[in-house]
Amino acid sequence: MSGAVIAAPLRVEWVAVRRARTPVVCTGMGPRRSRRSARRLGDAAVLVAGVAGGLAPELAVGDLVVASEVRAPDGSVRGCVGGADLAARLRDAGLCVHYGPILSWPHVVEGAERHRLAATGALAVDMESAWLAPPDEVPFAVVRAVSDTAASPLRRPGIVVAGLTALRALRRAVPALDAWATTMPDVRKDALLTVTAQEGVLPDPETEVS
């Protein structure tokens, strides 16, 4: 099996990517659950896959953002591995892809705060990636599908349709996610076995850990 884990924070994100050949784990929403999940994933290479809010004005609902780096609220920056190649594979699959920084923030971003964070140069904002990062020497990547933007905010009647559009794009990304994962070294078996539903983290029931 590949030496990586796909971390899908939300249950709907997990459903979108669960057909991947790579083990898929639902890690939970927000910083607290993400930190806890990261500890239990140990030294497995991690590819975070989910939805995000768009910050850059050129982003549209359903676009994919591949992180060149992930920025945390404290100003720390975590580099990503293989992002440019991953973005190229996604473009070859016919998806609209942007490559650049992703910002992780501890709460949902809307309104004036979205505009302020856009000024940092980050393309998109999520609530988990920075806290799901493995140890510095372990490969890490992030792919996020845009579910909302300044022009199409969260609190509007069309958000359900927008969310489904983002999840469909994420589903189409699965072959490229698997391709990234196959380049990773072997994952420790116990890194997945210790991720339990009792801790608020749902392992993919169709994934055999061997």
N, C-alpha and C positions, 0 to 999 in steps of 0.2 A: 504494500500500500504506500501511498505518497507520504512524505514527511511533513505534512502541513495539516492545519485545521482551518476550515472556514467558520468564522465566528459571525453569526447572524443575531444581532441583539434582540429584535422583536420576533414574536411568533410568526407574524405574516411574512417577515423577511426570511425566516427559516423555511417556511413553506415554499417560497419562491425559488430557493436554491437547493432544496433538500435532495434533488435528483442528481446532484453532483457525485462523481466517483470519490471525491475527497470527503473525509468525515466532516459533517456539518453539526455545529453545536449552537443552540439558542442560548445566548449568554446573559440576556436580561437587559432592561433599559436603564440608562443613566450611569453616572460615575461609580456609585457604590457597588452595584451588581457587576459592573465591568471589572473593577479592581478585584473583586472576589473571584470572578471567573478566570481572570488572568493568572492568579496564583494557582488555580487548579489545572490550568493548561500547561503549567511548567515551562519546559524549554521547547515546546512545539512551535514551529513556524506558524504565524497567524496571518490569515487574510480576512480582514473585516469586510463583510458585504451587507449592505442595507440601504436605506433611504437617507436623504439629507435635505436640508434647506439650502437653496441656492443663494449665494451672496453676490457673485459677479453678474453684472447686468446682461451679459451675453448668454447666460444659462437659461434653458427652458425646461419645463416639466418633462420628464422622461429622458433627459440627457444623463449621461454617466460622467462622473468625475473620478479620475484615478489620481491618488495622492502621490505627489513627489516627496512630500513631507507632511507630518501631522504636527500641528501647533497646539499646545496646551494653554489653559488660561494663565498659568504662572510664567509664561514666556518661554518655556522649554520647547525644544523642537526635536522630533524623532524622524530620522530619515527613513525612507521606504526603499525596498529592494525590488528591482525588476519592473518598476512602474511604467517606464517608457515602452518596454516590450509588451507589457500587458495592455497598455492603451492601444498599441498598434494592432494587436490581435482583435481587440474589441471593434476597432474601426474596420478591420477586414471583414468582420461579421455584419457590417452594415449599421452599426450603432453610432450615435452622435456622442463623441467622447472629448472631454477636456482634461488636460493634464496639468496639475499644479498643486499648491498647498491646500490642505483641508484643516479647518479649525475645529477643535472640540470645545464645547461650552457646557456648563453644568445644568442648563435649563433651556427650554424652547425659546428660540429667538424670533422676535417679531418687530414690526414697526421701525421706530427710530433706532433701536438697538441693531437691527439688521443692517441698516445703512451705515452705522458707526463701525460695525465689524467688517463690512465690505471694504471700508477704507484701509484695512490692514493688508489687503492684497490676496487674502484667502479666497478660493473659489466657492467653497461650500462650508456649511457648519453642521456638525452632528453632536451627539451627547455621549458617545462611547469610545471612539477610536483611540484617543490618547491614553485612556485607562486600560484598554485591552492589549496594548503593546507588550510583547514579550521582552526578556532581557536584551540589552543593547546589541549583543553579538548574534542574536537570533533573527532570521529574516522576518520581515513585516511588510504588509501591503494593505491598501484600503481601496475599495471600489464602492462608490455611493451613487445611487440613482436619485435624481432631483425630484422631490415631491411637491415643493413649494418654492416660490420666489417672491421678490418684492411686488411684482406685477400680479402674481397669483398666490396670495397669502394663504396661510393655514385656515384662518377663520372665514370661510366663504362656502357657499352651497356646493361648488364644484370640487371640493377637496377629495371626496370619495373617488371621483373619476380620475383626478390627478394622481392619487395614491395608487390606483390600479395601473395607470400608465407607467409609473415609476417601477412598480413591481414586475410588470411585463418586461421592461428593459433589463431588470436585474435577472430575470429568468433566462433571457437570451444571452446573458453574459456567462452562464455556467461553463460552457466549454473552454472559454478563455481562463476562467478561474482554475479549472482543473489543470490546464496547461501550465499555469504558474506553479501550482502545487507539486507537479511531477518533477520539478527541478530542485526540490528541497531535500535535505538529508532525512534519514529515517526518524520518525517521531517515536518518542517513548510510549510504550503501550500504556503505562500507568498514568500518563498525562491526560488521557481521555477517560480512563476508568474512574478517576477521582472526581470527575465532573458529574454531580448528581442532581436529580430533580429536587431533592430535599433542600439543596442550597439555592434553589430558585433558578437553576440552569437545566435546560432540557437537552440531553443528548439525542441525536437523531436515532429513533428506534430501528431504522432500517440500515444503520451503519454497524458493521461488525468490526470490533476493535481486535486486531490480531497482529 
